[in-house]
Amino acid sequence: MRGQVLTATAVGLTVLATAGLLSLAVGARAIAPADVLDALLHGGGTQEAAIVTDVRVPRTLLGIAVGAALGIGGALMQGLTRNPLADPGLLGVNAGAAAAVVLAFALGVAGGAGAVWCAMLGAGIASAAVYAIGSAGRGGATPVRLALAGTAITAALTAVVSGVVLADEQLVQQYRAWLVGALGGRGRDELSTILPFLLAGGVLAALLARPLNAIALGDDQARALGARVGITRIGAAAAVALLCGASTAAVGPILFLGLTVPHAARAIAGPDQRWVLALSALLGAALLLLADVAGRVLASPGEVQAGVMVTVVGAPVFILLVRRARIAAL
């Protein structure tokens, strides 16, 4: 199994490097790979070098960061809830971010990179509300309670968003531009804003890998093994809010990536969360970059948003995984 995981990691790194090079070379103006490498190594004053260093490098780095974060967030959600169909939206992250962005736009208090901070705040508040509701009463925050609380909060916030947006035609245009997850038009500012949150969430996720392995055996067995179930769940929920909240805030909702990627990681690595989290980060980054590149190729000289392409690619892959391979136990 270890050899298989190492081989898959090497292949994944190669795919990610190839996707990164394509992301730098492909666009409304195609740039030869040799010119891309020359711009990266030596810079230069040509227009091609400026496109690579000022536009495509930040966009590519943002895609890698967001894809890795969403992959880890999806793996955490599925491990936390022991639900193979869970995705980051289950904790109300997407709904909280969307509600905060809409309210910020409606009140005129944020725009551009400022919307990232508002969306982060909304995602955090929604996640905290879901956990508070799911942990109320006897028994604490069980997977079923968290799922039900997340569904309820998401429904309520979606109603709020719809009511605010439909009352303002100009707001509809602003919200629609954010609603479809995309890397285009985003880059250095968004990346610098969310990077501290992504790093904090990634470190927290790595620390929770072993306790999540114990929780997969059931709460009673986990406690017998010394795992602190409540603290682990709080930590995992916080990591999901940091990773997915920041990512959603920066590029908009990227659906299906956090659901599909962890299944592929478990099909390779088995149920060990340490390897699942690492491979989910790698595969998530590669998938988002490839989807972004595919969108630029299909609609050249325009582009299809990465969020749309991830759904187009991710849905058939997920169906194939479910039909052909037994989903590894969480």
C-alpha positions as CSV (number, residue, x, y, z in Angstrom):
1,M,0.0,0.0,0.0
2,R,2.8,2.4,0.9
3,G,4.4,1.8,-2.5
4,Q,1.1,2.5,-4.3
5,V,0.7,5.7,-2.3
6,L,4.2,6.9,-3.1
7,T,3.7,6.1,-6.8
8,A,0.4,7.9,-6.9
9,T,2.0,10.9,-5.1
10,A,4.8,11.0,-7.7
11,V,2.3,10.8,-10.6
12,G,0.1,13.5,-8.9
13,L,3.1,15.9,-8.6
14,T,3.9,15.3,-12.2
15,V,0.3,16.1,-13.3
16,L,0.3,19.1,-11.0
17,A,3.5,20.4,-12.5
18,T,2.2,19.9,-16.0
19,A,-1.1,21.6,-15.2
20,G,0.8,24.5,-13.7
21,L,2.9,24.9,-16.9
22,L,-0.2,24.7,-19.0
23,S,-1.9,27.3,-16.8
24,L,1.0,29.7,-17.5
25,A,1.1,29.0,-21.2
26,V,-2.6,28.7,-22.2
27,G,-5.0,31.6,-22.5
28,A,-6.4,34.3,-24.8
29,R,-2.8,34.7,-25.9
30,A,-0.9,31.4,-26.1
31,I,2.7,31.6,-24.9
32,A,5.3,28.9,-25.8
33,P,6.6,26.8,-22.9
34,A,10.1,27.9,-23.6
35,D,9.0,31.6,-23.3
36,V,7.2,30.7,-20.1
37,L,10.3,29.2,-18.5
38,D,12.4,32.1,-19.7
39,A,10.0,34.6,-18.1
40,L,10.0,32.6,-14.8
41,L,13.8,32.3,-14.7
42,H,14.9,35.7,-16.1
43,G,11.9,37.9,-16.1
44,G,12.2,40.4,-18.9
45,G,10.4,43.4,-20.4
46,T,8.4,41.7,-23.1
47,Q,4.6,41.6,-23.2
48,E,4.7,37.8,-22.9
49,A,6.9,38.0,-19.8
50,A,4.5,40.5,-18.2
51,I,1.5,38.3,-18.9
52,V,3.2,35.3,-17.3
53,T,4.6,37.0,-14.2
54,D,1.9,39.6,-13.5
55,V,-1.3,37.7,-14.4
56,R,-0.9,34.0,-14.9
57,V,1.6,33.2,-12.0
58,P,-0.7,34.7,-9.3
59,R,-3.7,33.0,-10.9
60,T,-2.0,29.6,-11.0
61,L,-0.8,29.9,-7.4
62,L,-4.3,30.9,-6.3
63,G,-5.7,27.8,-8.1
64,I,-3.2,25.5,-6.4
65,A,-3.9,27.0,-3.0
66,V,-7.7,26.9,-3.4
67,G,-7.8,23.4,-4.9
68,A,-5.6,22.0,-2.1
69,A,-7.7,23.7,0.5
70,L,-11.0,22.5,-0.9
71,G,-9.6,18.9,-1.2
72,I,-8.4,18.9,2.4
73,G,-11.7,20.5,3.6
74,G,-13.8,17.8,1.8
75,A,-11.7,15.0,3.3
76,L,-12.1,16.6,6.8
77,M,-15.8,16.9,6.4
78,Q,-16.2,13.3,5.3
79,G,-14.0,12.1,8.2
80,L,-15.7,14.3,10.7
81,T,-19.3,13.3,9.8
82,R,-18.4,9.7,8.7
83,N,-20.6,10.5,5.7
84,P,-19.0,9.7,2.3
85,L,-21.4,12.2,0.6
86,A,-20.5,15.1,2.8
87,D,-18.9,18.2,1.3
88,P,-17.8,21.5,2.8
89,G,-21.2,23.0,2.2
90,L,-22.6,20.7,4.9
91,L,-21.3,23.0,7.6
92,G,-22.9,26.1,6.1
93,V,-19.6,27.4,4.8
94,N,-20.8,28.3,1.3
95,A,-24.1,29.7,2.5
96,G,-22.5,31.8,5.2
97,A,-19.9,33.2,2.8
98,A,-22.6,33.9,0.2
99,A,-24.9,35.7,2.7
100,A,-22.0,37.8,4.0
101,V,-21.0,38.8,0.5
102,V,-24.5,39.7,-0.6
103,L,-25.1,41.8,2.5
104,A,-21.7,43.6,2.1
105,F,-22.6,44.4,-1.5
106,A,-26.1,45.6,-0.6
107,L,-24.8,47.9,2.1
108,G,-21.9,49.1,-0.1
109,V,-19.3,48.2,2.6
110,A,-17.1,45.9,0.6
111,G,-16.0,45.2,-2.9
112,G,-13.1,43.3,-4.6
113,A,-10.7,42.0,-2.1
114,G,-12.8,43.5,0.8
115,A,-15.5,40.9,0.0
116,V,-13.0,38.2,1.0
117,W,-13.0,39.4,4.6
118,C,-16.7,39.6,4.7
119,A,-17.1,36.1,3.2
120,M,-14.6,34.8,5.8
121,L,-16.6,36.3,8.6
122,G,-19.8,34.9,7.3
123,A,-18.4,31.4,6.8
124,G,-17.0,31.4,10.3
125,I,-20.3,32.6,11.9
126,A,-22.3,30.0,9.9
127,S,-20.0,27.2,10.9
128,A,-20.1,28.3,14.6
129,A,-23.9,28.4,14.5
130,V,-24.0,24.9,12.9
131,Y,-21.8,23.5,15.6
132,A,-23.7,25.2,18.4
133,I,-27.0,23.9,17.2
134,G,-25.6,20.4,16.4
135,S,-24.0,20.1,19.9
136,A,-27.0,21.3,21.9
137,G,-28.7,18.8,24.2
138,R,-27.6,15.4,25.3
139,G,-25.1,13.5,23.2
140,G,-23.1,16.4,21.9
141,A,-22.3,17.1,18.3
142,T,-23.0,13.8,16.5
143,P,-22.5,13.5,12.8
144,V,-26.3,13.3,12.2
145,R,-26.9,16.4,14.3
146,L,-24.2,18.4,12.5
147,A,-25.6,17.4,9.1
148,L,-29.2,18.4,10.1
149,A,-28.0,21.7,11.6
150,G,-25.9,22.5,8.5
151,T,-28.9,21.8,6.2
152,A,-31.1,24.0,8.3
153,I,-28.6,26.9,8.4
154,T,-28.0,26.6,4.7
155,A,-31.7,26.7,3.9
156,A,-32.2,29.8,6.1
157,L,-29.2,31.7,4.7
158,T,-30.2,30.8,1.1
159,A,-33.6,32.3,1.7
160,V,-31.9,35.5,3.0
161,V,-29.7,35.7,0.0
162,S,-32.6,35.2,-2.4
163,G,-34.6,37.9,-0.7
164,V,-31.9,40.5,-0.7
165,V,-30.7,39.8,-4.3
166,L,-34.1,39.8,-5.9
167,A,-34.8,43.3,-4.4
168,D,-31.9,44.9,-6.2
169,E,-31.2,44.4,-9.9
170,Q,-27.7,45.9,-9.7
171,L,-26.9,43.5,-6.8
172,V,-27.9,40.6,-9.0
173,Q,-25.1,41.4,-11.4
174,Q,-22.5,41.7,-8.7
175,Y,-23.6,38.5,-7.0
176,R,-23.8,36.5,-10.2
177,A,-20.2,37.5,-11.0
178,W,-19.1,36.0,-7.6
179,L,-21.5,33.1,-7.5
180,V,-19.8,31.1,-10.4
181,G,-16.5,30.0,-9.0
182,A,-13.7,31.3,-11.2
183,L,-10.0,32.0,-11.1
184,G,-10.2,34.6,-13.9
185,G,-9.8,38.2,-12.7
186,R,-8.4,37.1,-9.3
187,G,-4.8,36.7,-8.3
188,R,-2.2,38.3,-6.1
189,D,-4.6,40.4,-3.8
190,E,-6.9,37.5,-3.1
191,L,-4.1,35.0,-2.5
192,S,-2.2,37.3,-0.1
193,T,-5.5,37.8,1.8
194,I,-6.5,34.2,2.3
195,L,-3.0,32.6,2.5
196,P,-2.7,33.0,6.3
197,F,-6.1,31.3,6.8
198,L,-5.2,28.5,4.5
199,L,-1.9,27.8,6.2
200,A,-3.6,27.8,9.7
201,G,-6.3,25.5,8.4
202,G,-3.7,23.1,6.8
203,V,-1.6,22.9,10.0
204,L,-4.8,22.2,12.0
205,A,-5.9,19.5,9.6
206,A,-2.5,17.8,9.8
207,L,-2.7,17.8,13.6
208,L,-6.2,16.2,13.5
209,A,-5.3,13.3,11.1
210,R,-4.6,10.7,13.9
211,P,-7.6,11.6,16.1
212,L,-9.8,11.4,13.0
213,N,-8.5,7.9,12.3
214,A,-9.7,6.9,15.8
215,I,-13.1,8.6,15.4
216,A,-13.6,6.5,12.2
217,L,-13.9,3.5,14.6
218,G,-16.8,5.1,16.5
219,D,-16.9,7.6,19.4
220,D,-16.7,5.0,22.1
221,Q,-13.8,3.2,20.5
222,A,-12.1,6.6,19.9
223,R,-12.4,7.6,23.6
224,A,-11.0,4.2,24.6
225,L,-8.0,4.9,22.4
226,G,-7.5,8.3,24.1
227,A,-8.9,10.6,21.4
228,R,-10.7,13.7,22.6
229,V,-13.8,13.4,20.4
230,G,-15.3,16.8,21.2
231,I,-12.1,18.8,20.8
232,T,-11.3,16.9,17.5
233,R,-14.7,17.8,16.1
234,I,-14.4,21.4,17.1
235,G,-10.9,21.5,15.6
236,A,-12.0,19.8,12.3
237,A,-15.0,22.2,12.0
238,A,-12.6,25.2,12.5
239,A,-10.2,23.8,9.9
240,V,-13.0,23.4,7.4
241,A,-14.2,26.9,8.0
242,L,-10.7,28.3,7.6
243,L,-9.9,26.3,4.4
244,C,-13.2,26.4,2.6
245,G,-14.4,29.8,3.9
246,A,-11.2,31.5,2.7
247,S,-11.3,29.6,-0.6
248,T,-15.0,30.4,-1.3
249,A,-14.4,34.0,-0.3
250,A,-11.6,34.4,-2.8
251,V,-12.9,32.6,-5.9
252,G,-16.6,31.9,-5.2
253,P,-18.2,28.5,-4.7
254,I,-16.3,25.6,-6.4
255,L,-18.8,22.8,-6.1
256,F,-18.0,19.0,-6.3
257,L,-14.3,19.3,-5.8
258,G,-14.5,18.8,-2.1
259,L,-16.9,15.8,-2.6
260,T,-15.0,14.0,-5.4
261,V,-11.3,14.4,-4.6
262,P,-11.3,12.6,-1.2
263,H,-12.9,9.5,-2.7
264,A,-10.1,9.3,-5.2
265,A,-7.6,9.8,-2.4
266,R,-9.1,7.0,-0.3
267,A,-9.3,4.7,-3.4
268,I,-5.5,5.1,-3.5
269,A,-4.4,5.4,0.1
270,G,-7.2,3.5,2.0
271,P,-8.8,5.0,5.1
272,D,-5.7,6.5,6.8
273,Q,-6.5,10.2,7.1
274,R,-2.8,11.2,7.1
275,W,-2.4,10.0,3.5
276,V,-6.0,10.9,2.5
277,L,-5.5,14.5,3.5
278,A,-2.1,14.8,1.8
279,L,-3.4,13.2,-1.5
280,S,-6.6,15.2,-1.3
281,A,-4.5,18.4,-1.3
282,L,-2.5,17.3,-4.3
283,L,-5.4,16.0,-6.3
284,G,-7.5,19.0,-5.5
285,A,-4.9,21.4,-6.7
286,A,-4.3,19.4,-9.9
287,L,-8.0,19.1,-10.7
288,L,-8.8,22.8,-10.2
289,L,-5.8,23.9,-12.4
290,L,-6.7,21.3,-15.2
291,A,-10.4,22.5,-15.1
292,D,-9.3,26.1,-15.4
293,V,-7.0,25.3,-18.3
294,A,-9.8,23.2,-20.0
295,G,-12.2,26.1,-19.7
296,R,-9.7,28.5,-21.4
297,V,-9.2,26.0,-24.3
298,L,-12.8,25.2,-24.9
299,A,-14.0,28.8,-25.1
300,S,-10.9,30.5,-26.5
301,P,-10.4,33.5,-26.7
302,G,-12.9,33.6,-23.8
303,E,-13.1,31.1,-21.0
304,V,-15.6,28.8,-19.2
305,Q,-15.3,29.4,-15.4
306,A,-13.4,26.8,-13.5
307,G,-16.3,26.2,-11.2
308,V,-18.4,25.0,-14.2
309,M,-15.6,22.8,-15.5
310,V,-14.9,21.2,-12.1
311,T,-18.6,20.1,-12.0
312,V,-18.5,18.8,-15.6
313,V,-15.3,16.8,-14.9
314,G,-16.1,15.9,-11.3
315,A,-19.6,14.5,-11.7
316,P,-18.7,11.6,-14.1
317,V,-15.6,10.8,-12.1
318,F,-17.6,10.6,-8.9
319,I,-20.2,8.4,-10.5
320,L,-17.4,6.1,-11.9
321,L,-15.8,5.8,-8.5
322,V,-19.1,4.9,-6.8
323,R,-19.9,2.3,-9.4
324,R,-16.5,0.6,-9.9
325,A,-14.8,0.8,-6.5
326,R,-16.0,0.2,-3.0
327,I,-15.9,3.4,-1.0
328,A,-13.3,2.9,1.7
329,A,-14.6,2.9,5.3
330,L,-14.3,6.3,7.0
